[in-house]
Amino acid sequence: MSAVTVNGVAALFLSSNHLHRSNNYSVNPNQFNSITNKRRIIITCSSSTANALPSVDFNPLQSALEKNDSDAVKDALDQLSEVGWAKRWSSQPYISRRTTSLRELTTLGIKNAENLAIPSVRNDAAFLATVVGTTGFLAVLAGQLPGDWGFFVPYLVGSISLVVLAVGSVAPGLLQAAIGGFSVVFPDYQERISRHEAAHFLVAYLLGLPILSYSLDIGKEHVNLVNDELEKLIYSGQLDSKELDRLAVVSMAGLAAEGLTYDKVIGQSADLFSLQRFINRSTPQISKDQQQNLTRWAVLFAASLLKNNKAAHEALMAEMSKKATVLDCIKAIETAS
């Protein structure tokens, strides 16, 4: 994948406090102030008509995002949901894993579902072909140098390819930045990255997991969800099945987005790595067959959410491509038709 960094996600809490309204219901102003002081969000209503929609103050949410406070971000979004603005926020809080087949993925629209987990070598091939082709051409030119230079320089230039192959075999991670840079030579690169990361962002939002930041920069592609409590569960190996399921769906969202659009998925490696990390940190441990089913189910569930919220996904892609703020991205999700 465009590398996705999932540092943790905020746990979902359901509020039991609801505000009921009717035409015959009235409340003392002092009582109303007492109630709203507990969960405050500033709204202003037009005095010209009682039916006018409230204009929402986004300052609490903006402040929480600037502080990188996931709990405060969640509280602000919960408040926006209560006043009727953030309708898509946490609209899919309950998920339940089930047995899933490849046929279901194909029926939903995933292309080449059987090959989703096979890492792409497109960027690797482009990098290797460029290195070999360039060094070969330079070696031929160097052969025209006079004297001993024409003998030694071609060998030195030609050996660059051998060094690259050796490093790729022993420590491939050292070449990832260079290989990743070759993504830009493909015309679909930016659109893939935007679609992939927007899927992580949107699915997390629909599941009630607040997003603090994101990046589409080469080698730094990620959507960042941070929560101290959940991080402790991950590092201590105490993730329960409920949290594992939610993290799995978010992790597979980028892969699902590419699978719905392209014949070949490019950015699945980091997604699958993240999912395996969460599986290894969960309790109780699940078998290999259960891991395979979890992966298929998570792709299916994420793809279903993306198809059902296609307009929001497209709007979010457009905002992220412009490097919009997280707040503007959230507004794009909520205002998409």
C-alpha positions, 0 to 999 in steps of 0.5 A, a space after each residue: 500500500 501506499 504505506 498506511 500507519 495505523 497507530 491506534 483508533 479511538 474506542 467507541 462510546 455510545 451516549 445514553 443522553 438524547 434530546 427529545 423535541 416536539 412542538 408542545 415541549 418547552 423547557 426552562 432556560 435555566 434548566 436548558 443551560 444546566 443540561 447543555 453545559 455538560 455537553 456544549 456545542 455552540 449553535 446559532 439559529 436564524 431569527 427569521 424562521 424557526 425552521 431554519 437549519 442551525 449553523 454549526 460552530 466547528 471551533 471545538 473540533 478544530 481545536 481538538 484536531 490542532 491538539 491531536 487529542 483523539 478523545 476531544 475529536 470524538 466528543 466534538 464529532 459526537 456533539 455535531 452528530 447530536 445536533 444533526 450535522 455529522 450524520 455519517 459519523 459513526 453511522 456503522 458502529 456495529 460490525 460482526 464477522 462472518 464466514 466470507 467466500 471469494 465468490 462474494 467479493 467477486 459478486 460485490 465488484 472486486 476485480 481478481 479477488 483471488 489475487 488481492 493478497 499477491 504483492 505487486 512488482 510493478 514499481 520494482 520492475 520499473 526501478 530495476 529496468 531503469 537502473 539496468 538500462 541507464 547503467 548499460 547505456 552509460 557503460 557503452 558511452 564510457 567505453 569510448 573514453 581514451 586509454 585505460 579509462 575506456 576499460 575501467 569506467 564501463 566495469 565500474 558503471 556496470 557494477 552498479 546494477 550488481 550492487 543494486 541487485 545485491 542490496 535488494 536481495 539482502 536488505 530490500 528495505 533500503 531500496 523502498 524509498 527509491 522504488 516508491 519514487 518510481 510510482 510517479 512514472 505511472 499516470 494512475 499513481 496520484 489517483 490510486 494514492 488518493 483513492 486508497 488513503 481516502 478509503 481508510 479515512 472514510 471507513 474509519 469515520 463511518 465506524 466512529 474512529 476519529 482521524 487526526 492527520 493524513 499524508 499522500 506524500 511518497 513514502 509517507 502515505 498514511 491515515 493517522 488514528 491515535 488513541 493511547 488506550 488502544 495503543 496499550 492494548 496493541 503493544 500488550 497483545 490484548 486486542 479483543 475480537 471486537 477491536 480486531 474486527 474494526 481495525 481489520 476493516 479499516 486496514 483493508 479499506 484501501 485494498 478494497 477501494 483499489 480492488 473495486 476500481 483496478 484489475 491489479 491492486 498495487 498498495 496492499 503490502 502495508 495494509 496486509 502487514 498492518 492487519 497481520 500485526 493486529 492479528 498477532 496482538 489479539 487475544 485469543 489467537 486465531 487460526 490460519 483459516 480464521 485469519 484468511 476469513 477475517 481478511 476476506 470479510 474485512 475486504 467485503 465489509 469495507 468495499 460494501 461501505 465504500 460502494 454505499 458511500 461512493 459520493 462521499 468517497 469521491 468528494 473526500 478524494 478530491 479534498 485530500 488531493 488538494 491537501 485539505 485539512 482534516 476538518 475540510 475533509 470531514 465537511 466534504 464527507 458530510 456534505 456529499 450528496 
